[in-house]
Amino acid sequence: APYILSDGTPRAGDDEDEGETAAIAAVRANLVAVLALLYDTPASDAHNPWTELAEWLWSHQSAWAGAAIQERLGHETVRGMSPGEHRRAIAQYLAGTDRAELRARSAQSLIAFAQELARAVVDTLDLPGASRARRELLLALRPVDDPAALLPASLPAGGRRVMLPHPSDEHYEVFSSGHYQALREALYDNRFGDADGSPWPTARLTRGGISAQAQLRPPGVDGLTTVAPDQLETWKAEMWKQREQLSDSDADALDALSAIWLYQARSEYDRAVAHVDGLLEMRGIKQRKRGEHHRVGYTQDQRQDMMQALVHIQNLYITITLDGDAKDVARADGMTRVIQSRAFVITDRVGAIDATGTMVDIEAFVFRPGEVFARFLTGPGSQTAFLSAMALRYDPYRQKWEKRLARYLSWQWRVKARANQLARPYRIATLLDAAGQELNRQKPVLTRERLEKALDTLQDDGVISGWRYDRWEESRAQGRGWWPAWLEATVLIAPPTT
């Protein structure tokens, strides 16, 4: 357990003298004081390790049980269970399992949880950014009068709100099914529009060989067979207003939720916890400063922008047409088999309410993916990919080319990885489409320069390891009308080496 300090107790054969042991004990006492300060009495919006420990143990035991049940009954039988049936099957399995085996599994989970909690504390201490004075306090070289002095000055009083996913080699694990990538593109490129027979803004999702569509549709409609005309008009107007607000920030929120859920969940039935400030942190948005070294939190405008994106995500309603037998059914009786669900379902919220009881400031929420994504996240065919953390950090206005290309290439590398073809040429026209850009036919050189700048930036930031033109002769650019040939040219893009 690399993140767990030894207890410092002398053992036979130890070479440490009393001074070294006392020093270790003093450092350990400081870390215990930090833990007590952060987690003994967590605020309502703070990360509570005791609650998460219970959820951690249950999710791991449930994952072990789920694997055993699936092996016993078969994948399709388990897939066909309702959430209630699945929970009962898990409970019955655990009730019939030997207690010694359950204790052994819990012990493994406890060690893993201790490592994650210790990792979160180490991240909170921000050792690389610690001042000399704070390092001396942490190492017990100076007496500690107030444990708060051990923490960075920018840390909010409530401590770490949640254990966010840690970018592995500066990458987050996110969903990667074809319709997920298509949904990201529909959000940042605002591809929602009119659809026959529907009042809601609709986008077709055709990536990855799946026939699907996404709609901006309020949750209040779910389950209703009829809606009063005035209520329908109110909802319709609001959804079309939200359609005008869609941007790269919504795709950022979608990816952040995806990464948090994959980091926290152990099965497709698990829920995850996210905090608005944590989402802003993942996007690389800086807290406002007070003085040279003190950060005092995010502005209300920053938090409102993130909450607006979350509202958009909550209103996404996905329909996937099932293949296989669905085609035969459609020919037989004119009906089509589909799966429909929200992209993400928010089940619980913590925040401030006004006098009417309306929540006006969400601080934290509990969520899970809808079935349209959850069914692609378990088993040997699970569809996830590693997305560069820079895709979330790039500015959604000044660096949208870089942000969108980073997402597209991440998805491409995951798709091609199944065929062991990580490197491949990309048509210029394909890259422009992925970036949601059109050629400037009046000044095509501006489009070329912007694309090349984006690829250079991706290389400098480690999103790609390199790029070069493949099928393109530079002499063509010297004459008139060169851009049609350039659109058909290709560039070779190499994935990151990590």
N, C-alpha and C positions, 0 to 999 in steps of 0.2 A: 504494500500500500504506500506508494511514493509520496502521497500528500498527507500522511499521518505521521506525526512526530512520535518517536519512541517515548516511553514514559520517563526516561532518564534515570531509572533505578539501577544502581551498580549491580553487576553480575560477576560471577566468578570468571576470571580471565580478562575482565575489562581493564584497559590501561588508563582510563580517565582518572585524573586526580579530583579532589573534592572541589577545587575551584572550577574545573570544567563542568562538573555535574551541577554545581550551583548556578552556573551561567545558563545551562540548558533549562534548569528549573525556572529561572527568572524569565527566560524567553517564553517558556510554556505558560507561565502565569499571565504574561501579557496577552498571549493569544486567547487564553480562557477569558480574560477581561473583555477582549474584543468580541468574542462570541456572545458573552452575556449582554454586552451593550447592544449588539445587533439583534439578538434573537430571544432574549429572556422574556421580554414583554413586547412582542411585535405589534406595531400599529395596524389598523385595519387594512391599510394598503401595502403592508410590508410582507416580505417573504416569511412565512411561518414554517420552520423546518420540521416541527412536530406534525403538523398537518400533512406536509409533503412526505414525511417519512411513512406515515400510515398509507398514503396513496401509492408511494413507491413500493412498499412491501406487497400491497394488494395487487398492483399492476403486474409485478414480477410473478407472484404466485398464479395470477390469472393467465399470464402468458404461458407458463409451464403447463397449467391445466388445459389451456386451449390447444396447445400442441398435442398433448396426449389424447384429448377428445377427437381432434381431427384425424390422428393416426388410427383411432379406434373406429370412428364412424365414417370417415372419408370427407374429403374437402367439400364436395357438393352438398352433402347432408348438412354440414356445419354452416355452409354459406346460405342455405335455405332457412336457417333458424331465424326467428324474430329476436330482437335484443332481449326480450324477457325470457324466451326459451334458452338463449345462450347463457344468460346469467344463472338460470336454474341449473343448467348442465355443469357450469363451472362450480357452483356451490355443492352439487352432489358429488362431483369428483373430489373436491377438497375435503368434504366430510368423510369420504371413504379412504383417504390417503393416510398412511402411517404417520403418526405425529412426529416421530424422529426424523422422517424424511422432510416434513414441513419445516421443522426447526433447522435442519441443515441448509435448506434452501433459503430460509430467512436469514441465516448467518451470512451466506454469500451476498445476499442483497444488502444487508447492513454494512458490510465492508465497502461495497460499491457505492452506497449512499454516502458513507463517511468520506470517501474519496471525492465525490462530486461536491459535497458541502465544503470540504477543505479547499477544493479548487475555487469555489465561489468566494471563499474568504480571502484566499491569496489574490484573486483578481480584484476584490474590493480594496485590499491594502495598497494596490498599485505600487508595488515595490520599485519598478524602474523609474517611476515619476516621483518617488519620495524625496523630500528634502533631506539634507544632512541631519538636521535636528530630529526629524521624525524617524530616520533610520536609527539614530542613537537611542531613541526611546524604545523602538521595537526590539533592539538587541540588548535592552536592559543596561545600556552604558550610562543612562541617566535615569533618575527616579521618575515614575509616572504619577502625577497628582490627579490627572483626569484621564480615564481611558479613551475619551473622545479625541484626545490629542494623538492617539495612535492611528487614527483614520485620516484619509485625505480631507482637506478642507472643503472640497466640492461635494462630498457625499451627503445626501439628504439625511435629515435627522432620523427618518424611518429605516435607514439602512438599505441594503440591496432589496429591491422589490420582488425580484424573481430570478431564478437561475436561468439566464438566457443561454441559447446555444452558443458554444464557442466555435468560431470559424476554424475548421481543420485545414491547416495550410492556407488560411484566408479564403476558405470556401464553406458555404452552408449546404447542408443536404436539403433538397426541396423536391416537390412532386415533379414528375417529368412525362406523364402520359401525353399523348398527342393533343387531346382536347384541353389539357391544362395549359400547354404552350399556346394553343389557339385562343384560349380565354385571356391570357396575358396580352397577346397581340390585340385582341378586340378591345381591351381596356385602354392600353396606352395609345392605340391608333384610332380609338373611338369609332369602331365599326358597327355600332348599334344603330338600327334604323327601323323603318316600317316593315311589318310582316303581315301577309294576308291572314285575316281571321283573328288577329290579336291586337289588343290596344297597347301592348307593352313594347318598348324599345327592344329589338331582337338582333342578335348577331349569330351568324352561322359559324360553327366550329368544325373545321374539316381536316385538321392536321391528324397524322397518324392513322389514316384509314378508318376513322370513326366518324359516323354521321351524328352530329349533335348540334344543339343550339343553346344560347344563353339569353336570358331575358332579365331586364331590370323590372322586378315585380315585387311589390310589398309583401312581407310575410303575412299580413292580415288577410290576404286573398286565399292562402292555403286552406284547403278543406271546404271552401264555400262553393256551393253550386250556383248561387245567384248573388249578385251584389246590387244594392240600391243604386240607381243611376247617378244621383248626386255624389255618393261616396266613390263610385267608380271614376267619375270625372275628377274628383279631388286627387285620388291616387294616381290617375293617369297623368295629370298635370305635374305632379311631384316627380314621377319617374322620368318624364321627358325633361324636366329641369335638371335632374341628376345626370341624365345622359349628356347634357352640355358641360357638366363639370368633370367628366372622366379624363384622366391623364395618367402619366407615368407613375404618379404617386399611388394610384390605385393598384397598379401592378406590383409596386414595392410592398404595399400592405399585404397583398395576396401571398407574395413570396415569404415575407416575414412570418405570417401566420403558419404557412406550410413548414418553415424551418423550425419554429417553436414547437409545433405539434409533433413533428418527427423526432425532435430531441427529447420531449417529455413522455410521449406515449409509448406503451409497450404492446398494444394490440389495437386493432381498428375500432374497438369499442371504447377506448380510453378518451378522456377529455384532457385538455391542457389549459394552463392559465397564462394569460398575457396581460401586460400593463401598457398603457398608452405611452408612458415615458420610456419603457423598454423598447417599444417599436421605434420610437424616435432615435434612441441610442443605436439600434441596429442600422438605421439609415444614415448614421454618421452625422446627424444634426447636432450642432454644438449648443450646450446650455448657455444662457446669458451669463455674463461676468459681472462681478462686483470687485473692482480693483484688478490687480495684475494676475493674481493667482487663485482667486476664489470664484467658483461657479455656483450659481444659486438656483438652478433649475430651468426648466423650459418655459417659454412665454405662453400665454393663453392662446395666442394666434397659432403657434406651432402645434399645440395640443388640439386645437379646434380643426386644423387642417388634417391631422391624423384621424380624428374622430369622424370627419366627413368621409374620408376614404373607407373607414370601417363600416359606415352606414351603407356605402355603395356595395361593399363586399357582402354585407348581410342581405342585401336586396337581390343578389344574383341567384337566379333560378335556372338550373341546368336540366336539359332533357337529352338523353342518349338513346338512340335507336339501337336495339339489340339485333345482332346478326344471327346467322344460323337459322334456327327454327322460325325466327320472326318473319323471314321472307315468305316462307310457306304459309304462315298464318295470314299474312297480308293478302296473299293471292286467294286464299280460301274464303275469307269473310270480310275483306276490306279493312281489317284492323291491323295495327302495328304494335308490337311489343316494345316498350320503352322503360327506361329508368328515369325517374325525376326526383330531384332533391335540391336543397340549397347547396351552394358551393361550400360554405361553412355555416354551422349552426351555433349561435351564441345562446347558451342556456342560462347563465347567471351573470349579473353585473354588480359592481361595487362603485359607488360614486355619490355625487351630491344631487339632491332633488330640490325643486323649487316648491312654492306654497301649494301648487296644484298636484304635487306628487310626481311630476315629470322629471326624469333624470336629465340634468342639463350638463353634467360634467362627469364622464365615465373615467374612472381611475384604473379599474381592472375588470377582467371578464373571463369567464370559462367558456370554452368553445371546443368543437370537434368538426371534422370534415363531414360533409354529406356523403351519402352512398355513392354518388357519381364519381367521387374521388377515392373513398375508402376502399372500394372493391379492387382498386389497382395498387394497393399499398401493402398487401400481405402475400406470403407464399413465395415460391421461387421465381415467379414472374413479376415481382413487385417493381414498380416503375418510379424510381427516384434518380436524381442526378445531383452532382455537386456544382453549385452556382457560386461564382466569384463574389465575395462580399462587396467588391467594388460595384457590382450591378445595383446594389441598394444604396451605395454611398454617392454615386455619381449624381450631379445636380440634374433634377428632372427637366430643367429648362435649358441650361447652357450645355449640358452633356447628354442629351437624349440619344444621340447617335451611339455613343459609347455604351450607355445603359442598355439600349435595345439589342445591340449586337452582342453584348456580353450574355444576355439571356438566350438569344437565338443560338449562339455557338455552344453554350452549355447544353442545351437541349439536343443539338446535332451530335455532339460528342457522345452523349448518352445513347442516342439511337444507333449510331454507327458502332458503338462499342460492342453491341450484340453480334456484329459481324466482324469484329476485330479489325475495323478500318477506322482508326481514330483520325488519321489525316486524310484530307480530301480537298480538291479544288472547289471553289465557290464562284459562281457566276456573279459578275458585278450587279446585274439586274436583280438577282436573288438577294444579295446583301442590301440593296436599296429598299427592296420590298420588306425585308425583315426589320429595317430601321424605320419603316413607315415614311419613306422619303420618295419624292419624284425628281426626275432629272430636270434641272433648270435649262431648258432648251435655248433660251436666249444667251445664257452664259454657262455652258456645260462644264467649263473648267472649274467653276466654283463648287459644283457638286463633286467633281473628282477630287479637288483639294480637301474638301470636308471629309470625304470618305477616307482618304489617305491619312488625314490628321487623326481620325477616330481610330484607325488601325494602329497608328504609331502610339497613341495614348494607351490602347489596350496592351500593347507590347511593353511599354514603359511600366505599366502598373501590374505586370505579371498575369494578366487575364489570358493572354496568348503568349507563346514563346517566340513567335516570329511570323512574318508574312512576306510574300513577294508575288509579283505578277507571274502568271504561268503562260497563258495563251494571249500574248499582247506584244505587239511591236511598237516601240515608242515612236518610231518614225511616222506612224499613222497620225499622231497627234499634231504634226506640223502643218497639215493641210486642213481644208474646210470639210465639214461634215464627218468628222472623225468619231463623233459620239455613238452612232449606232454600233460600230465595231467594238467600241469600248464597253458598251453594255453587255455584249456577248463574250467579252474576254473573261478570264478567270484569274483568281488569285489563290495561291496556296497558303493556308493558315494552319499553323502548328499549334496544338493544344499546349497548355502549361505543363512544365516538366514535373510538377509535384502531384 
